């Protein structure tokens, strides 16, 4: 069964044209229904891939032209090593705190606390660009690296 559309949304002329196209496909031994489903699926995949975490990261990274080559290499290597394997193909709109916590907690268990903090900053920076993160859900979940000593001002004054 092949659906052409619903009247009056599809005019009689359009319906006849689509019928003729379907007949041509059948003459070429192509199932018009399967072709239509495959076309719809490829359009949906393209639409989904434009919002994949890795794709958004690439567009965010392209805006960072003022960074030195060494720093760019460092940031991109961290993203490829720590974030992309776990969440690179996920849709940005569907990411939640748990998805982002998994790779960052892995980094912290390796003992790389500063790298974990920086990777968290990179992730939230370009999630904010695509407006999928209204707030920073990881702010209270992760350690913030080294803490400043409380007595630093008094030590300076004492000398």
Backbone as a printed PyTorch tensor [residue, N CA C, xyz], in Angstrom:
tensor([[[  0.8450,  -1.1750,   0.0000],
         [  0.0000,   0.0000,   0.0000],
         [  0.8890,   1.2370,   0.0000]],

        [[  0.5900,   2.1650,  -0.8580],
         [  1.3690,   3.3900,  -0.9910],
         [  0.4470,   4.5820,  -0.7740]],

        [[  0.7900,   5.4270,   0.1810],
         [ -0.0220,   6.5990,   0.4900],
         [  0.5400,   7.8150,  -0.2330]],

        [[ -0.3290,   8.5140,  -0.9100],
         [  0.0790,   9.7090,  -1.6430],
         [ -0.2150,  10.9590,  -0.8320]],

        [[ -1.2390,  10.9270,  -0.0360],
         [ -1.5990,  12.0730,   0.7830],
         [ -3.0840,  12.1250,   1.0290]],

        [[ -3.5130,  13.1300,   1.7460],
         [ -4.9140,  13.2810,   2.1290],
         [ -5.5070,  14.4740,   1.3910]],

        [[ -6.6910,  14.2530,   0.8170],
         [ -7.4210,  15.3280,   0.1610],
         [ -8.0120,  16.2210,   1.2280]],

        [[ -7.9920,  17.4840,   1.1570],
         [ -7.5990,  18.4160,   0.1110],
         [ -6.1580,  18.9090,   0.2380]],

        [[ -5.3890,  18.3590,   1.1830],
         [ -3.9980,  18.8000,   1.3400],
         [ -3.1960,  18.5100,   0.0780]],

        [[ -3.5130,  17.3990,  -0.5850],
         [ -2.8470,  17.0390,  -1.8380],
         [ -3.8700,  17.2050,  -2.9540]],

        [[ -3.5350,  18.0510,  -3.9030],
         [ -4.4750,  18.2910,  -5.0030],
         [ -4.5290,  17.0800,  -5.9240]],

        [[ -5.5410,  17.0310,  -6.7650],
         [ -5.7040,  15.9220,  -7.6910],
         [ -4.5220,  15.8500,  -8.6570]],

        [[ -4.0410,  16.9950,  -9.1130],
         [ -2.9030,  17.0200, -10.0400],
         [ -1.6400,  16.4780,  -9.3630]],

        [[ -1.4170,  16.8810,  -8.0970],
         [ -0.2550,  16.3650,  -7.3630],
         [ -0.3710,  14.8600,  -7.1420]],

        [[ -1.5610,  14.4000,  -6.8260],
         [ -1.7670,  12.9690,  -6.5970],
         [ -1.4760,  12.1760,  -7.8680]],

        [[ -1.9200,  12.6810,  -8.9940],
         [ -1.6580,  11.9910, -10.2690],
         [ -0.1650,  11.9830, -10.5910]],

        [[  0.5030,  13.1080, -10.3090],
         [  1.9470,  13.1800, -10.5630],
         [  2.6900,  12.1750,  -9.6780]],

        [[  2.3340,  12.1070,  -8.4100],
         [  2.9800,  11.1580,  -7.4950],
         [  2.6800,   9.7170,  -7.8960]],

        [[  1.4570,   9.4600,  -8.3870],
         [  1.1090,   8.1250,  -8.8680],
         [  1.9820,   7.7390, -10.0550]],

        [[  2.1810,   8.6790, -10.9790],
         [  3.0150,   8.4030, -12.1470],
         [  4.4650,   8.1290, -11.7400]],

        [[  4.9610,   8.8830, -10.7500],
         [  6.3230,   8.6410, -10.2540],
         [  6.4230,   7.2590,  -9.6170]],

        [[  5.3950,   6.8630,  -8.8840],
         [  5.3940,   5.5420,  -8.2520],
         [  5.3700,   4.4460,  -9.3080]],

        [[  4.6260,   4.6480, -10.3890],
         [  4.5830,   3.6590, -11.4690],
         [  5.9500,   3.5180, -12.1360]],

        [[  6.6580,   4.6520, -12.3040],
         [  7.9990,   4.5990, -12.8930],
         [  8.9510,   3.8140, -11.9930]],

        [[  8.8360,   4.0280, -10.6880],
         [  9.6830,   3.2840,  -9.7520],
         [  9.3730,   1.7930,  -9.8060]],

        [[  8.0920,   1.4430,  -9.8670],
         [  7.7130,   0.0330,  -9.9560],
         [  8.2310,  -0.5940, -11.2470]],

        [[  8.2080,   0.1720, -12.3400],
         [  8.7330,  -0.3300, -13.6080],
         [ 10.2310,  -0.5810, -13.5180]],

        [[ 10.9140,   0.1550, -12.6370],
         [ 12.3550,  -0.0220, -12.4340],
         [ 12.6490,  -1.0390, -11.3340]],

        [[ 11.6240,  -1.7590, -10.8860],
         [ 11.7380,  -2.7770,  -9.8350],
         [ 12.1480,  -2.1730,  -8.4860]],

        [[ 11.6570,  -0.9720,  -8.2100],
         [ 11.9110,  -0.3070,  -6.9280],
         [ 10.5750,  -0.1290,  -6.2240]],

        [[ 10.5080,  -0.5520,  -4.9780],
         [  9.2910,  -0.4050,  -4.1860],
         [  9.1490,   1.0610,  -3.7700]],

        [[  8.1180,   1.7700,  -4.2490],
         [  7.9870,   3.1930,  -3.9290],
         [  7.7910,   3.4540,  -2.4290]],

        [[  7.1120,   2.5640,  -1.7490],
         [  6.9070,   2.7410,  -0.3090],
         [  8.2280,   2.6150,   0.4490]],

        [[  9.0280,   1.6220,   0.0920],
         [ 10.3300,   1.4360,   0.7460],
         [ 11.2590,   2.6100,   0.4410]],

        [[ 11.2080,   3.1110,  -0.8020],
         [ 12.0450,   4.2550,  -1.1630],
         [ 11.6420,   5.4940,  -0.3690]],

        [[ 10.3370,   5.7020,  -0.2110],
         [  9.8480,   6.8510,   0.5510],
         [ 10.2850,   6.7480,   2.0110]],

        [[ 10.1930,   5.5490,   2.5870],
         [ 10.6210,   5.3520,   3.9730],
         [ 12.1250,   5.5690,   4.1250]],

        [[ 12.9070,   5.0820,   3.1490],
         [ 14.3600,   5.2650,   3.2050],
         [ 14.7270,   6.7430,   3.0870]],

        [[ 14.0250,   7.4620,   2.2100],
         [ 14.2740,   8.9010,   2.0680],
         [ 13.9450,   9.6430,   3.3600]],

        [[ 12.8190,   9.2970,   3.9640],
         [ 12.4370,   9.9380,   5.2320],
         [ 13.4420,   9.6210,   6.3340]],

        [[ 13.9330,   8.3880,   6.3480],
         [ 14.9050,   7.9910,   7.3660],
         [ 16.2190,   8.7480,   7.1840]],

        [[ 16.6780,   8.9090,   5.9440],
         [ 17.9340,   9.6260,   5.7160],
         [ 17.7980,  11.1050,   6.0700]],

        [[ 16.6460,  11.6950,   5.7950],
         [ 16.4130,  13.0920,   6.1770],
         [ 16.4360,  13.2200,   7.6950]],

        [[ 15.7970,  12.2680,   8.3920],
         [ 15.7770,  12.2960,   9.8570],
         [ 17.1830,  12.1220,  10.4250]],

        [[ 17.9880,  11.2240,   9.8290],
         [ 19.3630,  11.0190,  10.3000],
         [ 20.2000,  12.2770,  10.1080]],

        [[ 20.0400,  12.9400,   8.9720],
         [ 20.7740,  14.1860,   8.7380],
         [ 20.3700,  15.2390,   9.7550]],

        [[ 19.0710,  15.2970,  10.0380],
         [ 18.5820,  16.2620,  11.0200],
         [ 19.1480,  15.9460,  12.4000]],

        [[ 19.1930,  14.6710,  12.7680],
         [ 19.7270,  14.2760,  14.0720],
         [ 21.2230,  14.5250,  14.1610]],

        [[ 21.9540,  14.2670,  13.0850],
         [ 23.4020,  14.4330,  13.1120],
         [ 23.8230,  15.8880,  13.2310]],

        [[ 22.9540,  16.8110,  12.8590],
         [ 23.3210,  18.2170,  12.9910],
         [ 23.3230,  18.6530,  14.4460]],

        [[ 22.6570,  17.8970,  15.3150],
         [ 22.6050,  18.2330,  16.7320],
         [ 23.3650,  17.2260,  17.5840]],

        [[ 24.1880,  16.4110,  16.9590],
         [ 25.0050,  15.4740,  17.7250],
         [ 26.0490,  16.2600,  18.5150]],

        [[ 26.3920,  15.7420,  19.6690],
         [ 27.3210,  16.4290,  20.5640],
         [ 28.6360,  16.7450,  19.8530]],

        [[ 29.1400,  15.7940,  19.0800],
         [ 30.4190,  15.9970,  18.3890],
         [ 30.2980,  17.0900,  17.3230]],

        [[ 29.1760,  17.1340,  16.6200],
         [ 28.9640,  18.1540,  15.5980],
         [ 28.9000,  19.5450,  16.2150]],

        [[ 28.1930,  19.6530,  17.3290],
         [ 28.1110,  20.9400,  18.0300],
         [ 29.4870,  21.3420,  18.5440]],

        [[ 30.2410,  20.3580,  19.0150],
         [ 31.5900,  20.6380,  19.5150],
         [ 32.4790,  21.1770,  18.4010]],

        [[ 32.3550,  20.6040,  17.2090],
         [ 33.1620,  21.0820,  16.0840],
         [ 32.8140,  22.5280,  15.7320]],

        [[ 31.5270,  22.8580,  15.7310],
         [ 31.1430,  24.2340,  15.3990],
         [ 31.5880,  25.2050,  16.4930]],

        [[ 31.5110,  24.7750,  17.7410],
         [ 31.9950,  25.6090,  18.8500],
         [ 33.4990,  25.8040,  18.7330]],

        [[ 34.2060,  24.7270,  18.4400],
         [ 35.6620,  24.7640,  18.3560],
         [ 36.1200,  25.6690,  17.2100]],

        [[ 35.3550,  25.6960,  16.1200],
         [ 35.7130,  26.5280,  14.9680],
         [ 35.6680,  28.0180,  15.2990]],

        [[ 34.9250,  28.3950,  16.3210],
         [ 34.8450,  29.8110,  16.6910],
         [ 36.0430,  30.2590,  17.5190]],

        [[ 36.8540,  29.3410,  17.9660],
         [ 37.9750,  29.6590,  18.8560],
         [ 39.2550,  29.9180,  18.0570]],

        [[ 39.2120,  30.9140,  17.1930],
         [ 40.3490,  31.2060,  16.3130],
         [ 41.4680,  31.9550,  17.0180]],

        [[ 41.2010,  32.5280,  18.1680],
         [ 42.2400,  33.2860,  18.8700],
         [ 43.1390,  32.3950,  19.7220]],

        [[ 42.7820,  31.1330,  19.8560],
         [ 43.5960,  30.2140,  20.6460],
         [ 44.8680,  29.8510,  19.8900]],

        [[ 45.9310,  29.6040,  20.6140],
         [ 47.1740,  29.1560,  19.9810],
         [ 46.9970,  27.7230,  19.4830]],

        [[ 47.8550,  27.3120,  18.5670],
         [ 47.7590,  25.9610,  18.0150],
         [ 47.9410,  24.9010,  19.0900]],

        [[ 48.8680,  25.1320,  19.9980],
         [ 49.0960,  24.1630,  21.0740],
         [ 47.8630,  24.0130,  21.9580]],

        [[ 47.2410,  25.1290,  22.2940],
         [ 46.0570,  25.0680,  23.1480],
         [ 44.8940,  24.4180,  22.4060]],

        [[ 44.7310,  24.7410,  21.1160],
         [ 43.6870,  24.1020,  20.3150],
         [ 43.8810,  22.5930,  20.2810]],

        [[ 45.1080,  22.1690,  20.0620],
         [ 45.4140,  20.7440,  20.0230],
         [ 45.1030,  20.0920,  21.3710]],

        [[ 45.4550,  20.7790,  22.4450],
         [ 45.2140,  20.2610,  23.7870],
         [ 43.7180,  20.0960,  24.0590]],

        [[ 42.9400,  21.1140,  23.7280],
         [ 41.4970,  21.0620,  23.9630],
         [ 40.8650,  19.9650,  23.1250]],

        [[ 41.2040,  19.9120,  21.8340],
         [ 40.5850,  18.9260,  20.9500],
         [ 40.9640,  17.5050,  21.3660]],

        [[ 42.1910,  17.2990,  21.7740],
         [ 42.6130,  15.9750,  22.2310],
         [ 41.8220,  15.5550,  23.4610]],

        [[ 41.5990,  16.4760,  24.3750],
         [ 40.8080,  16.1560,  25.5700],
         [ 39.3790,  15.7860,  25.1990]],

        [[ 38.8000,  16.5260,  24.2700],
         [ 37.4370,  16.2220,  23.8510],
         [ 37.3600,  14.8480,  23.1970]],

        [[ 38.2920,  14.5790,  22.2770],
         [ 38.2930,  13.2850,  21.5980],
         [ 38.5640,  12.1310,  22.5550]],

        [[ 39.4390,  12.3510,  23.5060],
         [ 39.8270,  11.2810,  24.4130],
         [ 38.7680,  11.0010,  25.4650]],

        [[ 38.1920,  12.0440,  26.0380],
         [ 37.3510,  11.8600,  27.2110],
         [ 35.8470,  11.9960,  26.9640]],

        [[ 35.4180,  12.8840,  26.0820],
         [ 33.9790,  13.1080,  25.9130],
         [ 33.3640,  12.3590,  24.7360]],

        [[ 33.9920,  12.4210,  23.5710],
         [ 33.3830,  11.8500,  22.3800],
         [ 33.1060,  10.3530,  22.4680]],

        [[ 33.9640,   9.5440,  23.0780],
         [ 33.6320,   8.1160,  23.1460],
         [ 32.3220,   7.8330,  23.8870]],

        [[ 32.0040,   8.6150,  24.8940],
         [ 30.8030,   8.3590,  25.6870],
         [ 29.5690,   9.0880,  25.1710]],

        [[ 29.7150,  10.3320,  24.7440],
         [ 28.5270,  11.1190,  24.3960],
         [ 28.6200,  11.8010,  23.0370]],

        [[ 29.5910,  11.4660,  22.2180],
         [ 29.8000,  12.1530,  20.9460],
         [ 28.6490,  12.0460,  19.9710]],

        [[ 27.9530,  10.9020,  19.9350],
         [ 26.8790,  10.7030,  18.9680],
         [ 25.4960,  10.9920,  19.5310]],

        [[ 25.4120,  11.3840,  20.7740],
         [ 24.1100,  11.6670,  21.3810],
         [ 23.6200,  13.0440,  20.9660]],

        [[ 22.3030,  13.1700,  20.8480],
         [ 21.6920,  14.4480,  20.5180],
         [ 21.8610,  15.4080,  21.6870]],

        [[ 22.2370,  16.6240,  21.3840],
         [ 22.5280,  17.6050,  22.4240],
         [ 21.2870,  17.9050,  23.2600]],

        [[ 20.1360,  17.9350,  22.6300],
         [ 18.9070,  18.2240,  23.3510],
         [ 18.5040,  17.1410,  24.3300]],

        [[ 19.0220,  15.9330,  24.1360],
         [ 18.6590,  14.8220,  25.0060],
         [ 19.6810,  14.5710,  26.1050]],

        [[ 20.7700,  15.3130,  26.1040],
         [ 21.7850,  15.1210,  27.1380],
         [ 21.2780,  15.6380,  28.4730]],

        [[ 21.6250,  14.9130,  29.5260],
         [ 21.2970,  15.3930,  30.8590],
         [ 22.5430,  15.3140,  31.7290]],

        [[ 22.3890,  15.6560,  32.9690],
         [ 23.5270,  15.7010,  33.8840],
         [ 24.2360,  14.3600,  33.9680]],

        [[ 23.4680,  13.2880,  34.0120],
         [ 24.0630,  11.9580,  34.1180],
         [ 24.9530,  11.6180,  32.9380]],

        [[ 24.5210,  12.0170,  31.7290],
         [ 25.3270,  11.7490,  30.5380],
         [ 26.6700,  12.4590,  30.6090]],

        [[ 26.6770,  13.6800,  31.0910],
         [ 27.9210,  14.4390,  31.1780],
         [ 28.7750,  14.0170,  32.3660]],

        [[ 28.1280,  13.5400,  33.4080],
         [ 28.8860,  13.1360,  34.5930],
         [ 29.7210,  11.8880,  34.3500]],

        [[ 29.2250,  10.9740,  33.5180],
         [ 29.9260,   9.7030,  33.3100],
         [ 31.3580,   9.9110,  32.8350]],

        [[ 31.5950,  10.6140,  31.7090],
         [ 32.9930,  10.7700,  31.2820],
         [ 33.8250,  11.6200,  32.2380]],

        [[ 33.2040,  12.6060,  32.8630],
         [ 33.9700,  13.4810,  33.7550],
         [ 34.3580,  12.7470,  35.0320]],

        [[ 33.4650,  11.9090,  35.5310],
         [ 33.8070,  11.1110,  36.7160],
         [ 34.9180,  10.1050,  36.3860]],

        [[ 34.9270,   9.5870,  35.1530],
         [ 36.0110,   8.6870,  34.7310],
         [ 37.3540,   9.4070,  34.8030]],

        [[ 37.3720,  10.6520,  34.3550],
         [ 38.6040,  11.4450,  34.3920],
         [ 39.0480,  11.6410,  35.8350]],

        [[ 38.1030,  11.9550,  36.6990],
         [ 38.4430,  12.1960,  38.1000],
         [ 38.9500,  10.9350,  38.7910]],

        [[ 38.4050,   9.7710,  38.4290],
         [ 38.8900,   8.5320,  39.0490],
         [ 40.3100,   8.2120,  38.6030]],

        [[ 40.7060,   8.7230,  37.4540],
         [ 42.0900,   8.5590,  37.0080],
         [ 43.0300,   9.5020,  37.7540]],

        [[ 42.4600,  10.4420,  38.4920],
         [ 43.2630,  11.3830,  39.2580],
         [ 43.5480,  12.6820,  38.5380]],

        [[ 42.9210,  12.8870,  37.3910],
         [ 43.1470,  14.1020,  36.6090],
         [ 42.0590,  15.1240,  36.9440]],

        [[ 42.1210,  15.6940,  38.1360],
         [ 41.0610,  16.5830,  38.5980],
         [ 40.9770,  17.8610,  37.7740]],

        [[ 42.1190,  18.4440,  37.4490],
         [ 42.0920,  19.6850,  36.6770],
         [ 41.5740,  19.4340,  35.2640]],

        [[ 41.9850,  18.3380,  34.6500],
         [ 41.4870,  18.0180,  33.3080],
         [ 39.9810,  17.7830,  33.3630]],

        [[ 39.4980,  17.1180,  34.4100],
         [ 38.0610,  16.9140,  34.5650],
         [ 37.3060,  18.2230,  34.6450]],

        [[ 37.8560,  19.1610,  35.3990],
         [ 37.2270,  20.4730,  35.5270],
         [ 37.2240,  21.2020,  34.1780]],

        [[ 38.3250,  21.1230,  33.4530],
         [ 38.4090,  21.8110,  32.1600],
         [ 37.4670,  21.1790,  31.1280]],

        [[ 37.4090,  19.8560,  31.1010],
         [ 36.5140,  19.1820,  30.1620],
         [ 35.0640,  19.5520,  30.4680]],

        [[ 34.7270,  19.6580,  31.7370],
         [ 33.3840,  20.1010,  32.1320],
         [ 33.1250,  21.5080,  31.6000]],

        [[ 34.1220,  22.3790,  31.6960],
         [ 33.9710,  23.7450,  31.1990],
         [ 33.7700,  23.7590,  29.6880]],

        [[ 34.5350,  22.9390,  28.9610],
         [ 34.3760,  22.8840,  27.5050],
         [ 32.9660,  22.4200,  27.1520]],

        [[ 32.5200,  21.3640,  27.8140],
         [ 31.2070,  20.7940,  27.5000],
         [ 30.0940,  21.8000,  27.7540]],

        [[ 30.1090,  22.4330,  28.8930],
         [ 29.0410,  23.3840,  29.1990],
         [ 29.1410,  24.6410,  28.3400]],

        [[ 30.3410,  24.9960,  27.8970],
         [ 30.4960,  26.1800,  27.0450],
         [ 29.7830,  25.9920,  25.7210]],

        [[ 29.9760,  24.8550,  25.0660],
         [ 29.3080,  24.7440,  23.7780],
         [ 27.9220,  24.1610,  23.8810]],

        [[ 27.5410,  23.6140,  25.0110],
         [ 26.1290,  23.2960,  25.2070],
         [ 25.3270,  24.5810,  25.3840]],

        [[ 25.9350,  25.5690,  26.0000],
         [ 25.2620,  26.8580,  26.1670],
         [ 25.0830,  27.5530,  24.8240]],

        [[ 26.0090,  27.3380,  23.9030],
         [ 25.9090,  27.9500,  22.5780],
         [ 24.6570,  27.4730,  21.8600]],

        [[ 24.3740,  26.1890,  21.9580],
         [ 23.2050,  25.6620,  21.2500],
         [ 21.9470,  25.7440,  22.1040]],

        [[ 22.0180,  26.4390,  23.2220],
         [ 20.8730,  26.7110,  24.0960],
         [ 20.2040,  25.4570,  24.6200]],

        [[ 20.9540,  24.3700,  24.7090],
         [ 20.3570,  23.1680,  25.2660],
         [ 20.5550,  23.1060,  26.7650]],

        [[ 21.4740,  23.8930,  27.2710],
         [ 21.6980,  23.9170,  28.7140],
         [ 21.2870,  25.2800,  29.2350]],

        [[ 20.1150,  25.3400,  29.8530],
         [ 19.6430,  26.6210,  30.3630],
         [ 20.4660,  27.0650,  31.5550]],

        [[ 20.9640,  26.0980,  32.2990],
         [ 21.8640,  26.3990,  33.4040],
         [ 22.9530,  25.3430,  33.3930]],

        [[ 23.9190,  25.4790,  34.2290],
         [ 25.0330,  24.5490,  34.2800],
         [ 24.7030,  23.4560,  35.2880]],

        [[ 24.2030,  22.2880,  34.8270],
         [ 23.7810,  21.2560,  35.7620],
         [ 24.9350,  20.5990,  36.4960]],

        [[ 26.1520,  20.7720,  36.0160],
         [ 27.2960,  20.1170,  36.6340],
         [ 27.9670,  20.9810,  37.6860]],

        [[ 27.5060,  22.1970,  37.8380],
         [ 28.1930,  23.1430,  38.7090],
         [ 28.3840,  22.5980,  40.1210]],

        [[ 27.3490,  21.9930,  40.6790],
         [ 27.4410,  21.5340,  42.0630],
         [ 27.8380,  20.0700,  42.1780]],

        [[ 28.0120,  19.3750,  41.0680],
         [ 28.2470,  17.9380,  41.1210],
         [ 29.7140,  17.5470,  41.1620]],

        [[ 30.5900,  18.4070,  40.7270],
         [ 31.9870,  18.0250,  40.5760],
         [ 32.8920,  18.8630,  41.4560]],

        [[ 34.0550,  18.3070,  41.7200],
         [ 35.0170,  19.0760,  42.5060],
         [ 35.5350,  20.2330,  41.6570]],

        [[ 35.9440,  21.2840,  42.2760],
         [ 36.3940,  22.4800,  41.5690],
         [ 37.9080,  22.5970,  41.5380]],

        [[ 38.6100,  21.5030,  41.6570],
         [ 40.0650,  21.5540,  41.6300],
         [ 40.6100,  21.9940,  42.9720]],

        [[ 41.7360,  22.6540,  42.9610],
         [ 42.3740,  23.0700,  44.2040],
         [ 41.6380,  24.2560,  44.8080]],

        [[ 41.5120,  24.2300,  46.1170],
         [ 40.8710,  25.3210,  46.8400],
         [ 41.9320,  26.3140,  47.2990]],

        [[ 41.6220,  27.5920,  47.2750],
         [ 42.5480,  28.6060,  47.7720],
         [ 42.5690,  28.5420,  49.2950]],

        [[ 43.7250,  28.6930,  49.8860],
         [ 43.7670,  28.7080,  51.3480],
         [ 43.0790,  29.9550,  51.8960]],

        [[ 42.4150,  29.7950,  53.0350],
         [ 41.6770,  30.9060,  53.6320],
         [ 42.5980,  31.9840,  54.1960]],

        [[ 43.8140,  31.6190,  54.5690],
         [ 44.6890,  32.5610,  55.2660],
         [ 45.6750,  33.2610,  54.3360]],

        [[ 45.4500,  33.2100,  53.0180],
         [ 46.4390,  33.7700,  52.1010],
         [ 46.6200,  35.2780,  52.2970]],

        [[ 45.5590,  36.0060,  52.5820],
         [ 45.6740,  37.4480,  52.7830],
         [ 46.4390,  37.8010,  54.0420]],

        [[ 46.2430,  37.0210,  55.0890],
         [ 46.9420,  37.3150,  56.3400],
         [ 48.4170,  36.9910,  56.2340]],

        [[ 48.7650,  36.0030,  55.4390],
         [ 50.1790,  35.6730,  55.2640],
         [ 50.9110,  36.7950,  54.5400]],

        [[ 50.2720,  37.3920,  53.5770],
         [ 50.9040,  38.4840,  52.8380],
         [ 51.0740,  39.6980,  53.7400]],

        [[ 50.0620,  39.9780,  54.5420],
         [ 50.1380,  41.1310,  55.4390],
         [ 51.1820,  40.9300,  56.5330]],

        [[ 51.4220,  39.6810,  56.9300],
         [ 52.3580,  39.4020,  58.0170],
         [ 53.8070,  39.5920,  57.5890]],

        [[ 54.0910,  39.5370,  56.3000],
         [ 55.4800,  39.6490,  55.8520],
         [ 55.9070,  41.0350,  55.6150]]])
